[in-house]
Amino acid sequence: IIAEGKLSAIGTSLRLKRHFTEGYMLNVVLADSKRADKLQEVVVAAVPDAQLAGSRGRELSYVLPFASRANFAKLFDSLQDDQVRRDLGVDAYGLSAATLE
């Protein structure tokens, strides 16, 4: 990584991401943003260290720490359950690795 014309960090992209980012990004699109509190309860119940990173309209973004990977299966089980999806109004969701940008 070069900042202000000087080399500030060197390493593989994975190593730099683990050093400079907090975890994975979970993005969830709801049918109705009024159900955001219920979604928060489900996310934190499965991944207690999850943090709301922000929201735009019906889309909410959470940071899921690298150290919490063991809890992701529980979260995805909930998000894939038809009844839970209907109750929360989940239209779509996705998980991505954090970027350095």
PDB file as gemmi writes it, atoms N, CA and C in Angstrom:
CRYST1    1.000    1.000    1.000  90.00  90.00  90.00 P 1                      
ATOM      1  N   ILE A   1       0.855  -1.175   0.000  1.00  0.00           N  
ATOM      2  CA  ILE A   1       0.000   0.000   0.000  1.00  0.00           C  
ATOM      3  C   ILE A   1       0.897   1.232   0.000  1.00  0.00           C  
ATOM      4  N   ILE A   2       0.621   2.136  -0.910  1.00  0.00           N  
ATOM      5  CA  ILE A   2       1.362   3.390  -0.987  1.00  0.00           C  
ATOM      6  C   ILE A   2       0.404   4.518  -0.621  1.00  0.00           C  
ATOM      7  N   ALA A   3       0.790   5.303   0.352  1.00  0.00           N  
ATOM      8  CA  ALA A   3      -0.017   6.445   0.796  1.00  0.00           C  
ATOM      9  C   ALA A   3       0.845   7.691   0.783  1.00  0.00           C  
ATOM     10  N   GLU A   4       0.356   8.728   0.126  1.00  0.00           N  
ATOM     11  CA  GLU A   4       1.059  10.001   0.021  1.00  0.00           C  
ATOM     12  C   GLU A   4       2.478   9.827  -0.515  1.00  0.00           C  
ATOM     13  N   GLY A   5       2.609   8.897  -1.495  1.00  0.00           N  
ATOM     14  CA  GLY A   5       3.890   8.687  -2.152  1.00  0.00           C  
ATOM     15  C   GLY A   5       4.882   7.851  -1.378  1.00  0.00           C  
ATOM     16  N   LYS A   6       4.475   7.288  -0.240  1.00  0.00           N  
ATOM     17  CA  LYS A   6       5.382   6.477   0.568  1.00  0.00           C  
ATOM     18  C   LYS A   6       4.791   5.097   0.788  1.00  0.00           C  
ATOM     19  N   LEU A   7       5.653   4.094   0.802  1.00  0.00           N  
ATOM     20  CA  LEU A   7       5.247   2.730   1.072  1.00  0.00           C  
ATOM     21  C   LEU A   7       4.844   2.632   2.543  1.00  0.00           C  
ATOM     22  N   SER A   8       3.575   2.283   2.784  1.00  0.00           N  
ATOM     23  CA  SER A   8       3.110   2.216   4.174  1.00  0.00           C  
ATOM     24  C   SER A   8       2.846   0.795   4.645  1.00  0.00           C  
ATOM     25  N   ALA A   9       2.645  -0.144   3.719  1.00  0.00           N  
ATOM     26  CA  ALA A   9       2.425  -1.535   4.096  1.00  0.00           C  
ATOM     27  C   ALA A   9       2.724  -2.425   2.903  1.00  0.00           C  
ATOM     28  N   ILE A  10       3.162  -3.647   3.202  1.00  0.00           N  
ATOM     29  CA  ILE A  10       3.450  -4.598   2.143  1.00  0.00           C  
ATOM     30  C   ILE A  10       2.974  -5.970   2.595  1.00  0.00           C  
ATOM     31  N   GLY A  11       2.412  -6.730   1.657  1.00  0.00           N  
ATOM     32  CA  GLY A  11       1.935  -8.074   1.972  1.00  0.00           C  
ATOM     33  C   GLY A  11       0.934  -8.531   0.938  1.00  0.00           C  
ATOM     34  N   THR A  12       0.486  -9.766   1.095  1.00  0.00           N  
ATOM     35  CA  THR A  12      -0.525 -10.283   0.183  1.00  0.00           C  
ATOM     36  C   THR A  12      -1.845  -9.566   0.458  1.00  0.00           C  
ATOM     37  N   SER A  13      -2.753  -9.614  -0.512  1.00  0.00           N  
ATOM     38  CA  SER A  13      -4.033  -8.933  -0.308  1.00  0.00           C  
ATOM     39  C   SER A  13      -4.780  -9.524   0.880  1.00  0.00           C  
ATOM     40  N   LEU A  14      -4.723 -10.843   1.055  1.00  0.00           N  
ATOM     41  CA  LEU A  14      -5.405 -11.462   2.190  1.00  0.00           C  
ATOM     42  C   LEU A  14      -4.807 -10.989   3.512  1.00  0.00           C  
ATOM     43  N   ARG A  15      -3.494 -10.937   3.585  1.00  0.00           N  
ATOM     44  CA  ARG A  15      -2.835 -10.488   4.824  1.00  0.00           C  
ATOM     45  C   ARG A  15      -3.178  -9.026   5.132  1.00  0.00           C  
ATOM     46  N   LEU A  16      -3.169  -8.182   4.105  1.00  0.00           N  
ATOM     47  CA  LEU A  16      -3.502  -6.772   4.308  1.00  0.00           C  
ATOM     48  C   LEU A  16      -4.966  -6.597   4.714  1.00  0.00           C  
ATOM     49  N   LYS A  17      -5.864  -7.366   4.101  1.00  0.00           N  
ATOM     50  CA  LYS A  17      -7.279  -7.281   4.474  1.00  0.00           C  
ATOM     51  C   LYS A  17      -7.481  -7.675   5.930  1.00  0.00           C  
ATOM     52  N   ARG A  18      -6.814  -8.736   6.352  1.00  0.00           N  
ATOM     53  CA  ARG A  18      -6.961  -9.162   7.749  1.00  0.00           C  
ATOM     54  C   ARG A  18      -6.401  -8.132   8.724  1.00  0.00           C  
ATOM     55  N   HIS A  19      -5.392  -7.406   8.292  1.00  0.00           N  
ATOM     56  CA  HIS A  19      -4.787  -6.396   9.158  1.00  0.00           C  
ATOM     57  C   HIS A  19      -5.592  -5.102   9.189  1.00  0.00           C  
ATOM     58  N   PHE A  20      -6.092  -4.660   8.030  1.00  0.00           N  
ATOM     59  CA  PHE A  20      -6.728  -3.349   7.932  1.00  0.00           C  
ATOM     60  C   PHE A  20      -8.258  -3.371   7.920  1.00  0.00           C  
ATOM     61  N   THR A  21      -8.872  -4.535   7.753  1.00  0.00           N  
ATOM     62  CA  THR A  21     -10.335  -4.602   7.761  1.00  0.00           C  
ATOM     63  C   THR A  21     -10.798  -5.434   8.937  1.00  0.00           C  
ATOM     64  N   GLU A  22     -12.061  -5.305   9.237  1.00  0.00           N  
ATOM     65  CA  GLU A  22     -12.599  -5.969  10.427  1.00  0.00           C  
ATOM     66  C   GLU A  22     -13.241  -7.314  10.153  1.00  0.00           C  
ATOM     67  N   GLY A  23     -13.659  -7.560   8.919  1.00  0.00           N  
ATOM     68  CA  GLY A  23     -14.302  -8.832   8.637  1.00  0.00           C  
ATOM     69  C   GLY A  23     -15.035  -8.817   7.313  1.00  0.00           C  
ATOM     70  N   TYR A  24     -16.018  -9.678   7.230  1.00  0.00           N  
ATOM     71  CA  TYR A  24     -16.840  -9.806   6.034  1.00  0.00           C  
ATOM     72  C   TYR A  24     -18.001  -8.824   6.085  1.00  0.00           C  
ATOM     73  N   MET A  25     -18.547  -8.499   4.914  1.00  0.00           N  
ATOM     74  CA  MET A  25     -19.714  -7.617   4.841  1.00  0.00           C  
ATOM     75  C   MET A  25     -20.940  -8.444   4.487  1.00  0.00           C  
ATOM     76  N   LEU A  26     -21.966  -8.354   5.313  1.00  0.00           N  
ATOM     77  CA  LEU A  26     -23.256  -8.976   5.038  1.00  0.00           C  
ATOM     78  C   LEU A  26     -24.201  -7.867   4.610  1.00  0.00           C  
ATOM     79  N   ASN A  27     -24.752  -7.977   3.414  1.00  0.00           N  
ATOM     80  CA  ASN A  27     -25.726  -7.005   2.912  1.00  0.00           C  
ATOM     81  C   ASN A  27     -27.074  -7.695   2.791  1.00  0.00           C  
ATOM     82  N   VAL A  28     -28.098  -7.079   3.361  1.00  0.00           N  
ATOM     83  CA  VAL A  28     -29.442  -7.649   3.342  1.00  0.00           C  
ATOM     84  C   VAL A  28     -30.405  -6.599   2.806  1.00  0.00           C  
ATOM     85  N   VAL A  29     -31.246  -7.016   1.849  1.00  0.00           N  
ATOM     86  CA  VAL A  29     -32.267  -6.136   1.298  1.00  0.00           C  
ATOM     87  C   VAL A  29     -33.611  -6.616   1.830  1.00  0.00           C  
ATOM     88  N   LEU A  30     -34.315  -5.709   2.496  1.00  0.00           N  
ATOM     89  CA  LEU A  30     -35.622  -6.025   3.071  1.00  0.00           C  
ATOM     90  C   LEU A  30     -36.743  -5.482   2.197  1.00  0.00           C  
ATOM     91  N   ALA A  31     -37.886  -6.147   2.250  1.00  0.00           N  
ATOM     92  CA  ALA A  31     -39.058  -5.660   1.529  1.00  0.00           C  
ATOM     93  C   ALA A  31     -39.568  -4.375   2.158  1.00  0.00           C  
ATOM     94  N   ASP A  32     -39.348  -4.252   3.476  1.00  0.00           N  
ATOM     95  CA  ASP A  32     -39.841  -3.097   4.220  1.00  0.00           C  
ATOM     96  C   ASP A  32     -38.801  -2.729   5.272  1.00  0.00           C  
ATOM     97  N   SER A  33     -38.271  -1.530   5.225  1.00  0.00           N  
ATOM     98  CA  SER A  33     -37.214  -1.138   6.161  1.00  0.00           C  
ATOM     99  C   SER A  33     -37.699  -1.061   7.609  1.00  0.00           C  
ATOM    100  N   LYS A  34     -38.999  -1.136   7.819  1.00  0.00           N  
ATOM    101  CA  LYS A  34     -39.529  -1.100   9.194  1.00  0.00           C  
ATOM    102  C   LYS A  34     -39.180  -2.363   9.976  1.00  0.00           C  
ATOM    103  N   ARG A  35     -38.701  -3.396   9.294  1.00  0.00           N  
ATOM    104  CA  ARG A  35     -38.354  -4.659   9.960  1.00  0.00           C  
ATOM    105  C   ARG A  35     -36.871  -4.753  10.282  1.00  0.00           C  
ATOM    106  N   ALA A  36     -36.154  -3.666  10.184  1.00  0.00           N  
ATOM    107  CA  ALA A  36     -34.708  -3.662  10.413  1.00  0.00           C  
ATOM    108  C   ALA A  36     -34.356  -4.098  11.831  1.00  0.00           C  
ATOM    109  N   ASP A  37     -35.170  -3.725  12.816  1.00  0.00           N  
ATOM    110  CA  ASP A  37     -34.888  -4.112  14.205  1.00  0.00           C  
ATOM    111  C   ASP A  37     -34.964  -5.628  14.376  1.00  0.00           C  
ATOM    112  N   LYS A  38     -35.931  -6.244  13.723  1.00  0.00           N  
ATOM    113  CA  LYS A  38     -36.073  -7.704  13.799  1.00  0.00           C  
ATOM    114  C   LYS A  38     -34.871  -8.390  13.146  1.00  0.00           C  
ATOM    115  N   LEU A  39     -34.412  -7.847  12.021  1.00  0.00           N  
ATOM    116  CA  LEU A  39     -33.237  -8.402  11.362  1.00  0.00           C  
ATOM    117  C   LEU A  39     -32.026  -8.298  12.274  1.00  0.00           C  
ATOM    118  N   GLN A  40     -31.868  -7.161  12.919  1.00  0.00           N  
ATOM    119  CA  GLN A  40     -30.751  -6.954  13.855  1.00  0.00           C  
ATOM    120  C   GLN A  40     -30.755  -8.040  14.926  1.00  0.00           C  
ATOM    121  N   GLU A  41     -31.918  -8.372  15.445  1.00  0.00           N  
ATOM    122  CA  GLU A  41     -32.024  -9.407  16.483  1.00  0.00           C  
ATOM    123  C   GLU A  41     -31.546 -10.762  15.955  1.00  0.00           C  
ATOM    124  N   VAL A  42     -31.943 -11.108  14.736  1.00  0.00           N  
ATOM    125  CA  VAL A  42     -31.557 -12.392  14.146  1.00  0.00           C  
ATOM    126  C   VAL A  42     -30.053 -12.438  13.888  1.00  0.00           C  
ATOM    127  N   VAL A  43     -29.507 -11.361  13.339  1.00  0.00           N  
ATOM    128  CA  VAL A  43     -28.072 -11.324  13.030  1.00  0.00           C  
ATOM    129  C   VAL A  43     -27.246 -11.433  14.307  1.00  0.00           C  
ATOM    130  N   VAL A  44     -27.575 -10.645  15.319  1.00  0.00           N  
ATOM    131  CA  VAL A  44     -26.796 -10.639  16.565  1.00  0.00           C  
ATOM    132  C   VAL A  44     -26.992 -11.935  17.363  1.00  0.00           C  
ATOM    133  N   ALA A  45     -28.165 -12.553  17.254  1.00  0.00           N  
ATOM    134  CA  ALA A  45     -28.379 -13.840  17.936  1.00  0.00           C  
ATOM    135  C   ALA A  45     -27.442 -14.903  17.374  1.00  0.00           C  
ATOM    136  N   ALA A  46     -27.196 -14.873  16.067  1.00  0.00           N  
ATOM    137  CA  ALA A  46     -26.318 -15.860  15.437  1.00  0.00           C  
ATOM    138  C   ALA A  46     -24.851 -15.471  15.536  1.00  0.00           C  
ATOM    139  N   VAL A  47     -24.556 -14.182  15.352  1.00  0.00           N  
ATOM    140  CA  VAL A  47     -23.173 -13.676  15.367  1.00  0.00           C  
ATOM    141  C   VAL A  47     -23.124 -12.501  16.351  1.00  0.00           C  
ATOM    142  N   PRO A  48     -22.907 -12.791  17.634  1.00  0.00           N  
ATOM    143  CA  PRO A  48     -22.977 -11.743  18.661  1.00  0.00           C  
ATOM    144  C   PRO A  48     -22.068 -10.534  18.433  1.00  0.00           C  
ATOM    145  N   ASP A  49     -20.942 -10.719  17.746  1.00  0.00           N  
ATOM    146  CA  ASP A  49     -20.021  -9.608  17.511  1.00  0.00           C  
ATOM    147  C   ASP A  49     -20.317  -8.824  16.241  1.00  0.00           C  
ATOM    148  N   ALA A  50     -21.414  -9.153  15.558  1.00  0.00           N  
ATOM    149  CA  ALA A  50     -21.785  -8.439  14.332  1.00  0.00           C  
ATOM    150  C   ALA A  50     -22.099  -6.980  14.660  1.00  0.00           C  
ATOM    151  N   GLN A  51     -21.713  -6.098  13.742  1.00  0.00           N  
ATOM    152  CA  GLN A  51     -21.945  -4.662  13.920  1.00  0.00           C  
ATOM    153  C   GLN A  51     -22.662  -4.109  12.689  1.00  0.00           C  
ATOM    154  N   LEU A  52     -23.675  -3.300  12.912  1.00  0.00           N  
ATOM    155  CA  LEU A  52     -24.336  -2.630  11.807  1.00  0.00           C  
ATOM    156  C   LEU A  52     -23.372  -1.594  11.239  1.00  0.00           C  
ATOM    157  N   ALA A  53     -23.048  -1.729   9.954  1.00  0.00           N  
ATOM    158  CA  ALA A  53     -22.113  -0.802   9.311  1.00  0.00           C  
ATOM    159  C   ALA A  53     -22.851   0.389   8.710  1.00  0.00           C  
ATOM    160  N   GLY A  54     -24.121   0.189   8.375  1.00  0.00           N  
ATOM    161  CA  GLY A  54     -24.895   1.279   7.800  1.00  0.00           C  
ATOM    162  C   GLY A  54     -26.124   0.770   7.085  1.00  0.00           C  
ATOM    163  N   SER A  55     -26.936   1.706   6.654  1.00  0.00           N  
ATOM    164  CA  SER A  55     -28.146   1.342   5.914  1.00  0.00           C  
ATOM    165  C   SER A  55     -28.461   2.426   4.897  1.00  0.00           C  
ATOM    166  N   ARG A  56     -29.052   1.979   3.804  1.00  0.00           N  
ATOM    167  CA  ARG A  56     -29.517   2.883   2.755  1.00  0.00           C  
ATOM    168  C   ARG A  56     -30.855   2.348   2.290  1.00  0.00           C  
ATOM    169  N   GLY A  57     -31.908   3.060   2.618  1.00  0.00           N  
ATOM    170  CA  GLY A  57     -33.231   2.603   2.231  1.00  0.00           C  
ATOM    171  C   GLY A  57     -33.530   1.245   2.823  1.00  0.00           C  
ATOM    172  N   ARG A  58     -33.765   0.285   1.951  1.00  0.00           N  
ATOM    173  CA  ARG A  58     -34.116  -1.066   2.400  1.00  0.00           C  
ATOM    174  C   ARG A  58     -32.900  -1.977   2.577  1.00  0.00           C  
ATOM    175  N   GLU A  59     -31.697  -1.475   2.285  1.00  0.00           N  
ATOM    176  CA  GLU A  59     -30.493  -2.292   2.375  1.00  0.00           C  
ATOM    177  C   GLU A  59     -29.723  -1.992   3.658  1.00  0.00           C  
ATOM    178  N   LEU A  60     -29.402  -3.050   4.400  1.00  0.00           N  
ATOM    179  CA  LEU A  60     -28.616  -2.929   5.623  1.00  0.00           C  
ATOM    180  C   LEU A  60     -27.317  -3.686   5.447  1.00  0.00           C  
ATOM    181  N   SER A  61     -26.234  -3.130   5.987  1.00  0.00           N  
ATOM    182  CA  SER A  61     -24.914  -3.754   5.885  1.00  0.00           C  
ATOM    183  C   SER A  61     -24.368  -4.005   7.282  1.00  0.00           C  
ATOM    184  N   TYR A  62     -23.848  -5.206   7.476  1.00  0.00           N  
ATOM    185  CA  TYR A  62     -23.262  -5.595   8.759  1.00  0.00           C  
ATOM    186  C   TYR A  62     -21.830  -6.049   8.545  1.00  0.00           C  
ATOM    187  N   VAL A  63     -20.973  -5.760   9.519  1.00  0.00           N  
ATOM    188  CA  VAL A  63     -19.613  -6.300   9.540  1.00  0.00           C  
ATOM    189  C   VAL A  63     -19.660  -7.548  10.413  1.00  0.00           C  
ATOM    190  N   LEU A  64     -19.232  -8.668   9.819  1.00  0.00           N  
ATOM    191  CA  LEU A  64     -19.150  -9.924  10.555  1.00  0.00           C  
ATOM    192  C   LEU A  64     -17.666 -10.233  10.748  1.00  0.00           C  
ATOM    193  N   PRO A  65     -17.180 -10.176  11.990  1.00  0.00           N  
ATOM    194  CA  PRO A  65     -15.743 -10.350  12.240  1.00  0.00           C  
ATOM    195  C   PRO A  65     -15.207 -11.693  11.743  1.00  0.00           C  
ATOM    196  N   PHE A  66     -13.962 -11.677  11.275  1.00  0.00           N  
ATOM    197  CA  PHE A  66     -13.316 -12.903  10.823  1.00  0.00           C  
ATOM    198  C   PHE A  66     -13.382 -13.980  11.905  1.00  0.00           C  
ATOM    199  N   ALA A  67     -13.201 -13.593  13.144  1.00  0.00           N  
ATOM    200  CA  ALA A  67     -13.164 -14.551  14.252  1.00  0.00           C  
ATOM    201  C   ALA A  67     -14.511 -15.212  14.516  1.00  0.00           C  
ATOM    202  N   SER A  68     -15.571 -14.701  13.930  1.00  0.00           N  
ATOM    203  CA  SER A  68     -16.921 -15.245  14.159  1.00  0.00           C  
ATOM    204  C   SER A  68     -17.366 -16.209  13.062  1.00  0.00           C  
ATOM    205  N   ARG A  69     -16.456 -16.623  12.191  1.00  0.00           N  
ATOM    206  CA  ARG A  69     -16.833 -17.498  11.070  1.00  0.00           C  
ATOM    207  C   ARG A  69     -17.568 -18.757  11.501  1.00  0.00           C  
ATOM    208  N   ALA A  70     -17.239 -19.277  12.670  1.00  0.00           N  
ATOM    209  CA  ALA A  70     -17.890 -20.507  13.142  1.00  0.00           C  
ATOM    210  C   ALA A  70     -19.396 -20.307  13.335  1.00  0.00           C  
ATOM    211  N   ASN A  71     -19.837 -19.070  13.507  1.00  0.00           N  
ATOM    212  CA  ASN A  71     -21.263 -18.783  13.733  1.00  0.00           C  
ATOM    213  C   ASN A  71     -22.026 -18.490  12.443  1.00  0.00           C  
ATOM    214  N   PHE A  72     -21.340 -18.408  11.321  1.00  0.00           N  
ATOM    215  CA  PHE A  72     -22.002 -18.030  10.069  1.00  0.00           C  
ATOM    216  C   PHE A  72     -23.056 -19.048   9.647  1.00  0.00           C  
ATOM    217  N   ALA A  73     -22.806 -20.334   9.876  1.00  0.00           N  
ATOM    218  CA  ALA A  73     -23.775 -21.366   9.467  1.00  0.00           C  
ATOM    219  C   ALA A  73     -25.119 -21.136  10.144  1.00  0.00           C  
ATOM    220  N   LYS A  74     -25.100 -20.789  11.417  1.00  0.00           N  
ATOM    221  CA  LYS A  74     -26.347 -20.520  12.147  1.00  0.00           C  
ATOM    222  C   LYS A  74     -27.077 -19.329  11.529  1.00  0.00           C  
ATOM    223  N   LEU A  75     -26.337 -18.288  11.181  1.00  0.00           N  
ATOM    224  CA  LEU A  75     -26.937 -17.104  10.567  1.00  0.00           C  
ATOM    225  C   LEU A  75     -27.560 -17.449   9.221  1.00  0.00           C  
ATOM    226  N   PHE A  76     -26.826 -18.190   8.391  1.00  0.00           N  
ATOM    227  CA  PHE A  76     -27.342 -18.531   7.063  1.00  0.00           C  
ATOM    228  C   PHE A  76     -28.517 -19.502   7.144  1.00  0.00           C  
ATOM    229  N   ASP A  77     -28.507 -20.386   8.141  1.00  0.00           N  
ATOM    230  CA  ASP A  77     -29.676 -21.246   8.343  1.00  0.00           C  
ATOM    231  C   ASP A  77     -30.918 -20.399   8.589  1.00  0.00           C  
ATOM    232  N   SER A  78     -30.763 -19.360   9.397  1.00  0.00           N  
ATOM    233  CA  SER A  78     -31.897 -18.469   9.686  1.00  0.00           C  
ATOM    234  C   SER A  78     -32.329 -17.707   8.435  1.00  0.00           C  
ATOM    235  N   LEU A  79     -31.365 -17.148   7.709  1.00  0.00           N  
ATOM    236  CA  LEU A  79     -31.694 -16.343   6.535  1.00  0.00           C  
ATOM    237  C   LEU A  79     -32.260 -17.171   5.387  1.00  0.00           C  
ATOM    238  N   GLN A  80     -31.989 -18.472   5.371  1.00  0.00           N  
ATOM    239  CA  GLN A  80     -32.515 -19.336   4.316  1.00  0.00           C  
ATOM    240  C   GLN A  80     -33.840 -19.991   4.692  1.00  0.00           C  
ATOM    241  N   ASP A  81     -34.226 -19.900   5.954  1.00  0.00           N  
ATOM    242  CA  ASP A  81     -35.495 -20.470   6.402  1.00  0.00           C  
ATOM    243  C   ASP A  81     -36.655 -19.657   5.814  1.00  0.00           C  
ATOM    244  N   ASP A  82     -37.558 -20.332   5.111  1.00  0.00           N  
ATOM    245  CA  ASP A  82     -38.665 -19.638   4.443  1.00  0.00           C  
ATOM    246  C   ASP A  82     -39.517 -18.812   5.402  1.00  0.00           C  
ATOM    247  N   GLN A  83     -39.804 -19.356   6.581  1.00  0.00           N  
ATOM    248  CA  GLN A  83     -40.639 -18.641   7.546  1.00  0.00           C  
ATOM    249  C   GLN A  83     -39.935 -17.384   8.060  1.00  0.00           C  
ATOM    250  N   VAL A  84     -38.658 -17.512   8.359  1.00  0.00           N  
ATOM    251  CA  VAL A  84     -37.877 -16.360   8.835  1.00  0.00           C  
ATOM    252  C   VAL A  84     -37.799 -15.300   7.738  1.00  0.00           C  
ATOM    253  N   ARG A  85     -37.558 -15.720   6.507  1.00  0.00           N  
ATOM    254  CA  ARG A  85     -37.491 -14.774   5.386  1.00  0.00           C  
ATOM    255  C   ARG A  85     -38.801 -14.004   5.241  1.00  0.00           C  
ATOM    256  N   ARG A  86     -39.923 -14.702   5.363  1.00  0.00           N  
ATOM    257  CA  ARG A  86     -41.228 -14.026   5.279  1.00  0.00           C  
ATOM    258  C   ARG A  86     -41.437 -13.079   6.454  1.00  0.00           C  
ATOM    259  N   ASP A  87     -41.101 -13.547   7.660  1.00  0.00           N  
ATOM    260  CA  ASP A  87     -41.291 -12.712   8.858  1.00  0.00           C  
ATOM    261  C   ASP A  87     -40.452 -11.439   8.802  1.00  0.00           C  
ATOM    262  N   LEU A  88     -39.219 -11.563   8.302  1.00  0.00           N  
ATOM    263  CA  LEU A  88     -38.319 -10.405   8.222  1.00  0.00           C  
ATOM    264  C   LEU A  88     -38.515  -9.599   6.946  1.00  0.00           C  
ATOM    265  N   GLY A  89     -39.122 -10.224   5.945  1.00  0.00           N  
ATOM    266  CA  GLY A  89     -39.268  -9.558   4.659  1.00  0.00           C  
ATOM    267  C   GLY A  89     -37.956  -9.474   3.908  1.00  0.00           C  
ATOM    268  N   VAL A  90     -37.130 -10.531   3.991  1.00  0.00           N  
ATOM    269  CA  VAL A  90     -35.838 -10.550   3.307  1.00  0.00           C  
ATOM    270  C   VAL A  90     -36.052 -10.798   1.817  1.00  0.00           C  
ATOM    271  N   ASP A  91     -35.659  -9.834   0.998  1.00  0.00           N  
ATOM    272  CA  ASP A  91     -35.718  -9.994  -0.455  1.00  0.00           C  
ATOM    273  C   ASP A  91     -34.444 -10.650  -0.975  1.00  0.00           C  
ATOM    274  N   ALA A  92     -33.300 -10.258  -0.426  1.00  0.00           N  
ATOM    275  CA  ALA A  92     -32.016 -10.798  -0.882  1.00  0.00           C  
ATOM    276  C   ALA A  92     -30.958 -10.537   0.179  1.00  0.00           C  
ATOM    277  N   TYR A  93     -29.901 -11.320   0.115  1.00  0.00           N  
ATOM    278  CA  TYR A  93     -28.749 -11.079   0.995  1.00  0.00           C  
ATOM    279  C   TYR A  93     -27.501 -11.618   0.330  1.00  0.00           C  
ATOM    280  N   GLY A  94     -26.363 -11.110   0.762  1.00  0.00           N  
ATOM    281  CA  GLY A  94     -25.085 -11.582   0.233  1.00  0.00           C  
ATOM    282  C   GLY A  94     -23.970 -11.308   1.199  1.00  0.00           C  
ATOM    283  N   LEU A  95     -22.942 -12.121   1.110  1.00  0.00           N  
ATOM    284  CA  LEU A  95     -21.754 -11.978   1.955  1.00  0.00           C  
ATOM    285  C   LEU A  95     -20.559 -11.752   1.047  1.00  0.00           C  
ATOM    286  N   SER A  96     -19.733 -10.787   1.397  1.00  0.00           N  
ATOM    287  CA  SER A  96     -18.547 -10.502   0.600  1.00  0.00           C  
ATOM    288  C   SER A  96     -17.371 -10.203   1.514  1.00  0.00           C  
ATOM    289  N   ALA A  97     -16.195 -10.426   0.971  1.00  0.00           N  
ATOM    290  CA  ALA A  97     -14.986 -10.068   1.711  1.00  0.00           C  
ATOM    291  C   ALA A  97     -14.843  -8.554   1.680  1.00  0.00           C  
ATOM    292  N   ALA A  98     -14.370  -8.009   2.749  1.00  0.00           N  
ATOM    293  CA  ALA A  98     -14.148  -6.553   2.813  1.00  0.00           C  
ATOM    294  C   ALA A  98     -13.080  -6.174   1.801  1.00  0.00           C  
ATOM    295  N   THR A  99     -13.162  -4.949   1.308  1.00  0.00           N  
ATOM    296  CA  THR A  99     -12.158  -4.472   0.351  1.00  0.00           C  
ATOM    297  C   THR A  99     -11.240  -3.464   1.038  1.00  0.00           C  
ATOM    298  N   LEU A 100     -10.121  -3.204   0.424  1.00  0.00           N  
ATOM    299  CA  LEU A 100      -9.176  -2.229   0.966  1.00  0.00           C  
ATOM    300  C   LEU A 100      -9.419  -0.827   0.430  1.00  0.00           C  
ATOM    301  N   GLU A 101     -10.428  -0.671  -0.396  1.00  0.00           N  
ATOM    302  CA  GLU A 101     -10.707   0.644  -1.011  1.00  0.00           C  
ATOM    303  C   GLU A 101     -11.408   1.573  -0.062  1.00  0.00           C  
TER     304      GLU A 101                                                      
END                                                                             
